[in-house]
Amino acid sequence: MVCLNLQQQAQQAGLRYSIRTIAVTDSTNAQLWQQVDRHDQVLIAAQQRDGRGQQGRSWLSPLGGLYLSLGLSVDLPATESSRLMFGSAWGVAQSLRSQVPVQLKWPNDLVLCDRKLGGILVETRLQGDRLREAVIGLGLNWSNPVPETGIALSRVTTAWADLPDLAIAVLQGLQAGLDRWLVAEWETLLLQYDQWLYRRGDRFEWEQQTMTLIGIDPSGGLRLRGDDRDYCVQPGELSLWQLLRNSETGPLIRQ
C-alpha cells in the first residue's frame, strides 16, 4: 500500500486523525493498544498475520485488502457501548453508498450483493461504569483474494482509484458516523440504521417459530417478531450468517 502522502490527503479531506502505515503486523487492534499515544490515531497495515473478528474468529488479511484500526478517547455509559459498533458501521456504509449499495448485517458486517465486503471489531476499556477508551478495527476487501461468500470491492467498481483513495473514504465515514452516533438520539439513529439493515423484513424459522427480522434496538440486539411477541437476541445468541446458510434450502422467505 503506497501511502507516502496519505496524511496530507487525510488533512485535505477534513480528517482529524493521524495516520501511520506499516507493512505487516499480527493485528492492527493489538498493536494500537500497545501504543501509549493512541487517541485519534489510525494504524493501517498492508497485511495482518493474526487478524480477528467478532467473538475471536480469525479474519484472513492477505495483501490487497484494507486493514486499519482507530484509537479513540470516549466517555460513554457502558450500557451504550453499541453506539461505537453501529456508528462505525453506519458511517462507513454511508460513505461507500455514494457509489455502491452497501448494506449492514447485524452485528458487525458490511455486505454487498449478498456477499461479505468487510467487518468491524470494537474493543473498549472501562473505568467504573463508563467507557473511556476504544479501538475500532476494520477489514475491507479491496483487491485481495476472497472466499466464495466474500466480495472484493475493486472487482465491482472503479469509484475509488486505489487502496489509499478507499482508505480516505472509509475514514471519512468512520469520523462522520462516530461524530453523529456518539451524540444523537437513539430513535433517530436506529431508523437510519434499519433502512440499510441486511435482510430486514425477511422471515425465517428460528426456535420453532416463524420470525420476522425487524431491526436493532439500543442494546445492540437484533429485534425479531415472532408469532406471539417480539424478541431481542444479542450477539452470540444467533448467527445470522449461519441461519441464512441453513435456510438456502429451507424456509427463508424473501420479502
C-alpha positions, 0 to 999 in steps of 0.5 A, a space after each residue: 500500500 503506497 501511502 507516502 502522502 496519505 496524511 496530507 490527503 487525510 488533512 485535505 479531506 477534513 480528517 482529524 486523525 493521524 495516520 501511520 502505515 506499516 507493512 505487516 503486523 499480527 493485528 492492527 487492534 493489538 498493536 494500537 493498544 500497545 501504543 501509549 499515544 493512541 487517541 485519534 490515531 489510525 494504524 493501517 497495515 498492508 497485511 495482518 498475520 493474526 487478524 480477528 473478528 467478532 467473538 475471536 474468529 480469525 479474519 484472513 488479511 492477505 495483501 490487497 485488502 484494507 486493514 486499519 484500526 482507530 484509537 479513540 478517547 470516549 466517555 460513554 455509559 457502558 450500557 451504550 457501548 453499541 453506539 461505537 459498533 453501529 456508528 462505525 458501521 453506519 458511517 462507513 456504509 454511508 460513505 461507500 453508498 455514494 457509489 455502491 449499495 452497501 448494506 449492514 448485517 447485524 452485528 458487525 458486517 458490511 455486505 454487498 450483493 449478498 456477499 461479505 465486503 468487510 467487518 468491524 471489531 470494537 474493543 473498549 476499556 472501562 473505568 467504573 461504569 463508563 467507557 473511556 477508551 476504544 479501538 475500532 478495527 476494520 477489514 475491507 476487501 479491496 483487491 485481495 483474494 476472497 472466499 466464495 461468500 466474500 466480495 472484493 470491492 475493486 472487482 465491482 467498481 472503479 469509484 475509488 482509484 486505489 487502496 489509499 483513495 478507499 482508505 480516505 473514504 472509509 475514514 471519512 465515514 468512520 469520523 462522520 458516523 462516530 461524530 453523529 452516533 456518539 451524540 444523537 438520539 437513539 430513535 433517530 439513529 436506529 431508523 437510519 440504521 434499519 433502512 440499510 439493515 441486511 435482510 430486514 423484513 425477511 422471515 425465517 424459522 428460528 426456535 420453532 417459530 416463524 420470525 420476522 427480522 425487524 431491526 436493532 434496538 439500543 442494546 445492540 440486539 437484533 429485534 425479531 417478531 415472532 408469532 406471539 411477541 417480539 424478541 431481542 437476541 444479542 450477539 452470540 445468541 444467533 448467527 445470522 450468517 449461519 441461519 441464512 446458510 441453513 435456510 438456502 434450502 429451507 424456509 427463508 422467505 424473501 420479502 
